[in-house]
Amino acid sequence: MQSIRNIAIIAHVDHGKTTLVDKIIDQAHILDERKVRTELLLDSNDLERERGITILSKNVSIIYKGVKINIIDTPGHADFGGEVERVLNMADGVLLLVDAFEGPMPQTRFVLGKALELGLTPILVVNKVDKENCTPDLVHEKVFDLMFALDATEKQLDFATIYGSAKHNWMNTDWREQTDNIIPLLDAILENIPEAPYYEGTPQMQITSLDFTSFVGRIAIGRVFRGDLVEGKDYAICKADGSFKKVRIKELHTFEGMGKDRAASVRSGDICAITGIEGFEIGDTIADLVNPEPLTRLKVDQPTMSMLFTINNSPFYGKEGKFVTSRHLRDRLYKETEKNLALRVEDTDSEDRFNVFGRGILHLSVLIETMRREGYELQVGRPQVIMKDIDGVKCEPYETLVINVPEELSSKVINLVSLKKGDLLIMEPKGDLQHLEFSIPSRGLIGLRNKLLTATAGTAIINHNFASFSPYKGDFTEVVNGALISAEAGKATAYAIDKLGDRGVFFIDINQEIYKGQVVGENNRQDDMAINLTKGKKLTNVRKSGTDTAVNIAPKKEFSLEECMEYIKDDEYLEVTPLSLRMRKISFK
């Protein structure tokens, strides 16, 4: 029987996790060297490549010294915690990847805490030791302190440490000695990560993730916990409500390299994909038909934010999208909940409005961006945090906010966060930067990133993750500028934009089609103002000096999807189509 190691790679966003997996794949020579290959092989989704983050966990496997190593790439962002929690159930050990300069970040703490709770064996990989001002030894101490704070066992605290640079393809046990390969890391995996145990008995496998192809439909992925699964045999699926359903496995696949290989049977300890079974959900157990025993269901942290999704009913409805009806929207949202564990969808009293609950703005924006790329047209309301009543006290979600900023700008940052009811917890120098940690209500983060980046000229490095639900802190006392709203439909003229330029900042271009009620800019004052941007210059046959002065128009203010979501107010919708993002008033007379 082949020896198997199952490892998950956990790290903060942009610490080099997917690059390291690339180098492991190269070291094992599992790709055809004659074919052109891309960087970041596992970031296969367009959104992942553009943003440079991992959103969906992926599986890859290599054979090293006759041992099969299943590697699971996990998301680094806390908003995708639903992905991380279930993926760790498939692993026996974790590679904790940490940047040699930045050290362990708050979201690393979140994932590492989950891994230690499950009793997984950690190996520390200190990456990017070729960076300027990096402190690998200090990072090692910080990780030890972090594990100690997370109640790691003595065995977990006695972890192996590997140093190196994934980008330059080398790893070693001593960061001062550069090698020319990553073999020391693979050797450390074989020595330290326990072998996947083989448990005798009736078969048990928990479905922890799923894949979909239009050819075979839904594919269940998970780790066989006990016994063996055999192709073509009948099994029982144990559902959430305690019921059982008979199913037959049509095809079994194990992970080989970057793809899958068909197998007649799969032993306990290995990770496999099953096709041909219908009506399953993530967390269900595939068990023996005669004597089914379900495994404990996965627990996923609850959502902290909600948004209203509704059909697009603006004057430009249906011009740019392919799927525009409430039936399309409902089907797509409920389909997403099948594989996105941390997402919840609730119907409202109206047929065309849905409340969608997620882990944070990034989590919800990735769903919206994916939908618009698929051709959906929709409108979303302002993100709202979820309030809870705990022992008769009104509670709201709090986050730990970490900001690294040049020292001379730290006072501006502290001032901005304090206005959002953030409390400063830690302030310490880190190289030439000031390291600040705050406890802040989640609703205080909405719109804060933009203000921080503006105040620090883009130099602030901002990270946050969910901490807990705590008592409500009261309303914010901040001054918010009003909106400039289009009073007429038509094309915006350069003449009108020029004449109204002193009223505020515009979000639209010259000659852009606009409609009545669309938010076209931000007022300099605190109240909303309706303006007519379609007015042209009155032409006469009388020449006057000074009438043909050149029009000087400031460039429009550009917004990303997340910035739009944070910018809109309670009485506004964000209209999302495959080609455009428009903000509008919900009711404008």
C-alpha positions in Angstrom: 0.0 0.0 0.0 1.4 3.4 -1.0 2.4 5.8 1.7 0.4 9.1 1.6 0.9 12.6 3.1 -1.9 15.2 3.0 -0.8 18.8 3.6 -2.5 22.1 3.3 -0.5 25.3 2.6 -1.7 28.2 4.7 -0.4 31.8 4.4 -1.5 35.4 4.3 -2.4 37.0 1.0 0.7 37.6 -1.2 3.2 35.7 0.9 4.1 33.4 -2.0 1.9 30.4 -1.4 0.9 29.7 -5.0 4.4 30.4 -6.2 5.7 27.8 -3.8 3.2 25.2 -5.1 4.5 26.0 -8.7 8.1 25.2 -7.6 7.0 21.9 -5.9 5.2 21.0 -9.2 8.4 21.8 -11.2 10.6 19.8 -8.8 8.4 16.7 -9.2 8.5 17.0 -13.1 4.8 16.3 -13.5 4.2 18.8 -16.3 5.2 18.2 -19.9 8.3 20.3 -20.3 7.7 20.7 -24.0 4.5 22.7 -23.4 4.4 26.4 -22.7 3.5 26.9 -19.0 2.2 29.9 -17.1 3.1 31.3 -13.7 0.8 30.7 -10.7 -0.6 27.4 -12.1 -3.3 27.0 -9.4 -4.8 30.5 -9.7 -6.8 29.2 -12.6 -9.8 31.6 -12.3 -9.6 35.0 -14.1 -10.5 36.9 -10.9 -7.7 35.1 -9.0 -5.1 36.0 -11.6 -6.2 39.7 -11.7 -6.3 40.2 -8.0 -3.3 38.0 -7.2 -5.2 36.1 -4.5 -6.4 32.6 -4.1 -10.2 32.4 -3.7 -11.0 28.7 -4.3 -9.0 25.9 -2.7 -7.3 23.5 -5.2 -5.8 20.0 -5.0 -2.6 18.8 -6.6 -0.5 15.7 -6.0 3.1 14.7 -6.5 5.2 11.5 -6.0 8.4 12.1 -4.1 10.7 9.2 -3.1 7.8 6.8 -3.7 5.5 8.7 -1.4 2.3 10.4 -2.7 2.0 14.0 -1.3 -1.5 15.5 -1.7 -1.1 19.3 -1.6 -4.1 21.6 -0.9 -3.7 25.3 -1.7 -6.0 27.4 0.6 -7.2 31.0 0.4 -5.2 33.5 2.5 -8.0 36.0 3.0 -10.3 35.7 6.1 -13.4 36.5 3.9 -12.9 33.0 2.4 -12.7 31.3 5.7 -15.6 29.0 4.7 -13.2 27.5 2.1 -10.3 27.1 4.6 -12.2 25.4 7.4 -13.5 22.5 5.4 -10.3 22.1 3.5 -8.2 21.6 6.6 -10.4 18.6 7.4 -8.7 16.7 4.5 -5.1 17.4 5.8 -2.8 15.7 8.4 -0.3 18.6 8.5 0.1 22.2 7.4 2.9 24.2 5.8 2.7 27.6 7.4 4.2 30.0 4.9 5.3 33.4 6.4 7.0 36.4 4.8 10.5 36.9 6.3 9.9 40.7 6.6 6.2 41.0 7.5 6.1 38.0 9.8 2.8 36.3 10.9 -0.2 38.5 9.9 -3.7 38.6 11.5 -5.3 36.4 8.9 -2.5 33.9 9.2 -3.5 33.7 12.9 -7.1 33.0 11.9 -6.2 30.0 9.7 -3.4 28.7 11.9 -5.8 28.7 14.9 -8.2 26.5 12.9 -5.4 24.1 12.0 -4.0 23.8 15.5 -7.6 23.1 16.8 -7.8 20.2 14.5 -4.5 18.8 15.9 -2.6 19.1 12.6 1.3 19.0 12.5 2.8 22.4 11.4 6.0 23.0 9.4 7.1 26.7 9.3 8.4 27.9 5.9 10.0 31.4 6.1 9.8 32.7 2.6 11.4 35.7 0.8 14.6 35.7 2.9 16.3 37.6 0.1 14.2 40.7 0.9 15.9 43.8 2.3 15.7 44.4 6.0 14.2 40.9 6.6 14.5 39.2 10.0 14.1 35.4 9.6 15.1 34.5 13.1 12.8 37.1 14.6 9.9 35.8 12.5 10.6 32.3 13.8 10.3 33.6 17.4 7.1 35.5 16.5 5.5 32.3 15.0 6.5 30.4 18.2 4.8 33.1 20.4 1.7 33.0 18.1 1.4 29.3 18.4 1.8 29.4 22.1 -0.9 32.1 22.3 -3.2 29.8 20.2 -2.8 27.0 22.8 -0.7 24.7 20.6 0.4 21.4 22.1 4.0 20.7 23.0 4.4 18.5 20.0 3.0 21.2 17.7 5.4 23.8 19.3 8.3 21.6 18.4 7.9 22.4 14.7 10.5 22.1 11.9 11.5 25.3 10.2 12.7 25.7 6.5 14.0 29.0 5.1 14.3 30.1 1.5 12.8 32.0 -1.5 10.1 30.3 -3.5 10.5 32.8 -6.3 14.2 31.9 -6.7 13.5 28.2 -6.3 15.6 27.4 -3.2 14.9 26.2 0.4 17.2 25.2 3.3 17.3 24.6 7.0 19.7 27.6 7.4 18.7 30.9 5.7 22.3 32.0 5.3 23.1 29.1 3.0 21.5 29.3 -0.4 20.9 26.0 -2.3 19.7 25.4 -5.9 16.5 23.4 -5.2 13.6 22.9 -2.8 14.4 19.3 -1.8 15.1 20.2 1.9 11.4 21.2 2.1 10.1 17.9 0.5 12.4 16.0 2.9 11.0 17.9 5.9 7.4 17.0 4.7 8.3 13.3 4.7 10.1 13.4 8.1 7.6 15.6 10.0 4.1 15.2 8.5 2.5 12.0 9.8 1.5 9.4 7.2 -2.2 9.2 6.4 -3.5 6.4 8.6 -5.4 3.4 7.2 -8.5 2.7 9.3 -10.2 -0.7 8.9 -13.9 -1.0 8.8 -17.0 0.1 6.9 -16.3 3.0 4.5 -16.8 6.6 5.5 -16.0 9.7 3.4 -17.0 13.3 4.1 -17.7 15.6 1.1 -15.7 18.7 1.8 -15.7 20.4 -1.6 -17.2 20.0 -5.0 -16.4 20.6 -8.7 -18.7 20.9 -11.6 -18.4 20.1 -15.3 -21.2 20.4 -17.8 -20.3 16.9 -19.1 -20.7 14.9 -15.8 -22.5 17.4 -13.5 -21.5 17.8 -9.9 -18.4 16.0 -8.6 -18.0 15.3 -4.9 -14.5 15.7 -3.4 -13.3 14.6 0.0 -11.0 12.4 2.0 -11.8 8.8 2.7 -11.8 8.5 6.5 -12.3 4.8 6.9 -12.3 1.6 4.8 -12.2 1.6 1.0 -14.5 3.1 -1.7 -15.0 0.9 -4.8 -16.2 2.0 -8.2 -19.7 0.8 -9.2 -20.8 -0.1 -5.7 -23.9 1.1 -3.9 -23.5 3.4 -0.8 -25.6 5.5 1.5 -25.4 9.3 1.7 -26.1 10.6 5.3 -27.9 14.0 5.0 -28.0 16.9 7.4 -31.5 16.1 8.6 -30.5 12.5 9.6 -32.0 10.8 6.6 -30.1 8.3 4.3 -30.2 8.0 0.5 -29.0 5.1 -1.6 -26.4 6.1 -4.3 -24.1 4.4 -6.7 -20.5 5.6 -7.5 -20.2 5.7 -11.3 -16.5 6.8 -11.4 -13.8 7.3 -8.8 -10.8 9.5 -9.5 -7.7 10.3 -7.4 -5.6 13.4 -7.8 -2.4 12.8 -9.9 -0.3 15.9 -10.7 -2.4 18.8 -11.9 -5.2 16.5 -13.0 -7.2 13.4 -12.0 -6.6 9.7 -12.6 -9.4 7.1 -12.7 -9.1 4.4 -9.9 -11.0 1.2 -9.3 -10.9 1.8 -5.5 -9.6 4.4 -3.1 -8.1 3.6 0.4 -8.7 5.5 3.6 -6.4 8.5 4.0 -6.4 9.4 0.3 -8.3 12.3 -1.3 -10.7 11.4 -4.2 -13.3 12.8 -6.5 -16.6 10.9 -7.2 -18.9 11.3 -10.2 -22.4 10.0 -10.7 -24.0 10.7 -7.3 -26.9 13.2 -7.1 -28.5 15.3 -4.5 -25.5 15.7 -2.1 -24.4 18.7 -0.1 -21.1 19.7 1.4 -20.7 18.1 4.8 -22.7 14.9 3.8 -21.0 11.6 4.5 -20.8 8.7 2.0 -21.1 5.5 4.2 -21.9 1.8 4.1 -25.3 1.0 2.7 -26.2 -1.6 5.3 -24.7 0.1 8.4 -24.3 3.9 7.6 -22.4 5.9 10.2 -22.3 9.7 9.5 -19.2 11.7 10.4 -19.5 15.0 12.5 -20.8 17.7 10.1 -18.5 20.7 9.3 -19.0 23.8 11.3 -18.4 27.1 9.5 -18.2 30.5 11.1 -21.3 32.6 10.6 -21.6 35.5 8.1 -21.0 39.1 9.4 -22.4 41.2 6.6 -25.5 41.3 4.4 -26.5 43.0 1.2 -29.7 43.3 -0.7 -29.6 41.9 -4.2 -32.4 42.9 -6.6 -33.2 42.9 -10.3 -32.0 45.9 -12.4 -35.0 48.2 -12.9 -33.1 51.3 -13.9 -33.9 53.1 -17.3 -31.0 51.3 -18.9 -32.4 47.9 -17.8 -31.5 45.0 -20.2 -29.2 46.9 -22.5 -25.9 45.2 -21.5 -26.7 42.0 -19.7 -27.9 38.6 -20.8 -29.6 37.4 -17.6 -31.9 40.1 -16.2 -35.0 38.5 -14.6 -35.7 37.6 -11.0 -35.7 33.9 -11.9 -32.2 34.1 -13.3 -31.0 36.0 -10.2 -32.7 33.5 -7.8 -31.3 30.4 -9.6 -27.8 31.9 -9.7 -27.7 32.9 -6.0 -29.0 29.5 -4.8 -26.6 27.7 -7.0 -23.7 29.6 -5.4 -24.8 28.5 -1.9 -24.3 24.9 -2.9 -20.5 25.3 -3.1 -19.9 28.6 -1.1 -20.4 27.4 2.4 -20.0 30.8 4.2 -22.8 32.4 2.0 -26.5 32.4 2.9 -29.4 33.6 0.8 -32.8 34.6 2.2 -36.0 35.4 0.3 -37.8 38.7 1.2 -41.4 39.6 1.0 -40.8 40.6 -2.6 -40.2 38.1 -5.5 -37.3 40.1 -7.0 -35.3 41.0 -3.8 -32.9 38.7 -1.9 -30.9 39.2 1.2 -27.4 37.7 0.7 -25.2 37.1 3.8 -21.4 36.8 3.6 -18.1 37.1 5.5 -17.2 40.6 4.3 -17.1 43.1 1.5 -14.4 41.1 -0.5 -16.4 37.8 -0.2 -19.6 39.5 -1.6 -17.7 41.5 -4.2 -16.1 38.4 -5.7 -19.6 36.9 -6.1 -20.9 40.1 -7.8 -17.9 40.3 -10.1 -18.2 36.6 -11.0 -21.9 37.2 -11.8 -21.4 40.2 -14.0 -18.7 38.4 -16.0 -21.3 35.6 -16.6 -23.6 38.2 -18.1 -25.9 39.0 -15.1 -27.5 42.4 -14.6 -28.5 43.3 -11.0 -28.6 46.0 -8.4 -27.2 45.8 -4.8 -27.9 47.9 -1.8 -25.4 49.2 0.8 -23.6 46.5 2.8 -25.0 46.1 6.4 -23.4 44.4 9.3 -25.4 41.7 11.1 -26.5 42.6 14.6 -27.0 39.9 17.2 -28.8 39.8 20.6 -26.5 38.0 23.1 -28.0 37.7 26.6 -30.3 40.7 26.0 -27.4 42.9 24.8 -27.3 44.3 21.3 -24.0 43.1 19.8 -22.2 43.8 16.5 -19.2 42.1 14.8 -15.7 43.5 15.7 -12.5 43.1 13.6 -8.8 43.3 14.3 -7.4 45.9 11.9 -3.6 45.9 11.3 -2.0 48.9 9.5 1.7 49.3 8.6 2.4 52.9 7.6 5.4 55.3 7.5 6.0 56.8 11.0 5.3 60.4 10.0 1.8 59.4 8.8 0.7 57.3 11.8 -1.1 60.1 13.5 -3.4 60.6 10.5 -4.2 56.9 10.5 -5.0 56.8 14.2 -7.2 59.9 13.8 -9.2 58.3 10.9 -9.7 55.0 12.7 -10.7 56.7 16.0 -13.5 58.5 14.1 -14.8 55.1 13.3 -14.7 54.1 17.0 -11.5 52.0 16.6 -9.4 51.4 19.7 -5.6 51.3 19.4 -4.2 48.1 20.8 -0.6 47.9 19.7 1.8 50.5 18.3 5.4 49.4 17.6 8.2 50.2 15.1 8.8 47.5 12.4 11.8 48.4 10.2 11.1 51.9 8.8 7.3 51.4 9.3 5.0 51.9 12.2 2.9 48.8 13.1 -0.6 49.7 14.4 -3.3 47.3 15.6 -6.8 48.3 16.3 -10.1 46.8 17.5 -12.8 48.3 15.3 -16.6 47.6 14.7 -17.0 45.9 11.2 -19.3 48.7 10.1 -16.5 51.2 10.7 -14.4 49.4 8.0 -17.0 50.3 5.3 -15.5 53.1 3.3 -12.4 53.4 5.6 -9.8 51.8 3.2 -10.3 54.6 0.7 -9.8 57.4 3.3 -6.7 55.7 4.7 -5.1 55.3 1.3 -5.9 58.9 0.4 -4.5 60.2 3.7 -1.3 58.2 3.4 -0.8 58.7 -0.4 -1.2 54.9 -0.9 1.6 53.8 1.4 -0.6 52.2 4.1 -0.7 48.3 4.1 -4.1 47.4 5.5 -5.3 44.0 6.8 -8.3 43.0 8.9 -10.0 39.9 10.1 -13.1 39.0 12.2 -12.5 38.9 16.0 -15.8 38.5 17.8 -19.3 39.8 18.5 -19.2 42.5 21.2 -21.7 45.2 22.5 -22.8 47.8 20.1 -20.7 51.0 20.2 -23.2 53.6 19.1 -23.6 55.7 16.0 -20.8 57.4 14.1 -20.7 61.2 14.2 -19.1 61.8 10.8 -19.7 64.4 8.1 -20.7 62.9 4.8 -20.9 64.9 1.5 -24.1 64.7 -0.5 -24.5 63.4 -4.1 -24.8 65.2 -7.4 -27.8 63.6 -9.1 -28.7 63.9 -12.8 -32.1 65.6 -13.2 -32.4 64.7 -16.9 -31.6 61.8 -19.2 -29.3 62.1 -22.2 -25.7 62.6 -23.0 -23.5 64.6 -20.6 -22.1 67.7 -22.4 -18.7 69.2 -21.8 -20.3 72.6 -21.5 -22.5 71.6 -18.6 -19.8 69.7 -16.8 -17.4 72.7 -17.2 -20.0 75.1 -15.8 -20.9 72.9 -12.9 -17.3 71.9 -12.1 -17.2 74.0 -8.9 -20.1 72.1 -7.4 -18.0 68.9 -6.7 -16.2 65.9 -8.2 -17.8 64.1 -11.2 -17.9 60.3 -11.8 -18.8 60.4 -15.5 -17.1 61.2 -18.8 -18.1 63.7 -21.5 -20.7 62.3 -23.9 -21.6 59.5 -21.5 -25.2 58.4 -21.5 -26.9 59.2 -18.2 -30.4 58.9 -16.8 -32.6 60.7 -14.4 -31.7 59.8 -10.8 -28.2 58.6 -11.5 -25.5 59.7 -9.1 -23.0 61.5 -11.3 -20.8 63.1 -8.7 -20.1 64.1 -5.1 -21.3 67.4 -3.9 -18.9 69.8 -2.0 -21.7 70.2 0.6 -23.6 67.8 2.8 -26.9 67.8 1.0 -27.9 66.1 -2.3 -28.2 68.4 -5.4 -30.1 67.7 -8.7 -28.2 69.0 -11.7 -28.8 69.0 -15.5 -25.7 67.8 -17.3 -27.4 67.5 -20.7 -27.7 71.2 -21.3 -25.8 72.5 -24.4 -24.5 75.9 -25.2 -27.0 78.3 -26.8 -25.7 79.1 -30.2 -26.3 82.5 -31.9 -24.9 84.2 -35.0 -23.5 87.0 -33.0 -19.8 86.8 -32.2 -18.6 87.8 -28.8 -15.1 87.8 -27.4 -14.6 85.2 -24.7 -17.4 82.8 -25.7 -15.1 80.2 -27.2 -12.7 79.8 -24.3 -11.2 76.3 -24.0 -13.1 73.9 -21.7 -10.9 72.6 -18.9 -12.5 69.6 -17.2 -10.9 67.6 -14.4 -10.7 63.9 -15.0 -13.6 61.8 -13.6 -13.1 59.9 -10.3 -12.8 56.1 -11.0 -14.3 53.5 -8.7 -13.6 49.8 -8.4 -16.5 47.5 -7.5 -15.5 47.3 -3.8 -15.2 51.1 -3.7 -18.7 51.6 -5.2 -20.1 49.1 -2.6 -18.5 51.1 0.2 -19.4 54.5 -1.2 -23.2 54.1 -1.8 -25.6 55.4 0.9 -28.7 53.7 2.4 -31.0 55.4 -0.1 -28.9 54.3 -3.1 -28.4 51.2 -5.3 -25.3 50.1 -7.2 -26.4 49.0 -10.7 -24.0 46.2 -11.9 -24.0 45.1 -15.5 -21.3 43.3 -17.5 -20.0 46.6 -18.9 -20.8 49.3 -16.3 -21.1 50.2 -12.7 -23.6 53.0 -11.9 -24.8 54.4 -8.6 -28.4 55.7 -8.5 -31.0 56.9 -6.0 -33.6 54.3 -5.2 -36.4 56.8 -5.6 -35.8 60.2 -7.3 -38.6 62.6 -8.2 
